[in-house]
Amino acid sequence: MDNGGLMMKPDFSRMTRQELRAYVLAHRDDDEAIEALIKRGNPDSPTYPFPQSDEDFREMEKILKRKLGSSGGTV
């Protein structure tokens, strides 16, 4: 069947993360593929639980200040 010379896009949901990354590197102008890769995220990224108490929020604020190099004020 002739599709008018248009190339069919692969099904990004069926691709492995490595296959999708390789596709994005080869098709850097394909915004849909880039978005699919970003949405998939990095499985090696650390995850952090959402703060559950005021003490947790204060601890999170300390960590953020330390990481951002902030010396005062609120984050």
C-alpha positions in Angstrom: 0.0 0.0 0.0 1.4 3.4 -1.0 1.5 6.0 1.8 2.3 8.9 -0.5 6.0 8.6 0.1 5.7 9.4 3.8 7.8 7.4 6.2 5.9 5.8 9.0 7.2 6.7 12.5 8.1 3.8 14.7 5.9 3.0 17.7 8.0 4.7 20.5 6.1 2.8 23.2 7.4 -0.5 21.9 11.0 0.6 21.7 13.5 0.0 24.5 15.0 3.1 26.1 18.3 2.4 24.3 16.5 2.1 20.9 14.5 5.3 21.5 17.7 7.2 22.5 19.4 6.0 19.4 16.4 7.0 17.3 16.4 10.5 18.9 20.1 10.9 18.3 19.6 10.0 14.6 16.4 12.2 14.3 17.2 15.2 16.4 14.4 17.2 14.9 11.6 14.7 15.8 10.0 16.5 18.7 7.6 13.6 19.3 10.4 11.2 19.8 12.3 13.6 22.1 9.1 14.1 24.2 8.7 10.3 24.4 12.2 9.9 25.7 11.9 12.6 28.3 8.6 11.2 29.5 10.2 7.8 29.9 12.7 9.2 32.3 15.9 7.7 33.5 15.5 4.5 35.5 18.8 5.2 37.2 17.7 8.5 38.7 17.3 8.6 42.4 13.8 8.9 43.7 12.9 10.8 46.9 9.7 10.4 49.0 7.4 13.5 49.2 7.8 15.2 52.6 5.1 14.1 55.0 5.7 16.4 58.0 6.9 19.9 58.9 10.2 18.4 59.9 10.5 16.7 56.5 9.9 20.0 54.8 12.5 21.8 56.9 15.0 19.0 56.1 14.2 19.3 52.4 14.7 23.1 52.6 18.2 22.5 54.2 19.1 20.1 51.5 18.0 22.4 48.7 19.8 25.4 50.2 23.0 23.3 50.5 22.7 22.0 46.9 21.8 25.5 45.5 24.4 27.3 47.5 21.8 29.5 49.1 22.7 31.3 52.3 19.4 32.5 53.5 15.8 33.3 52.7 13.2 30.8 51.8 13.4 28.3 49.0 
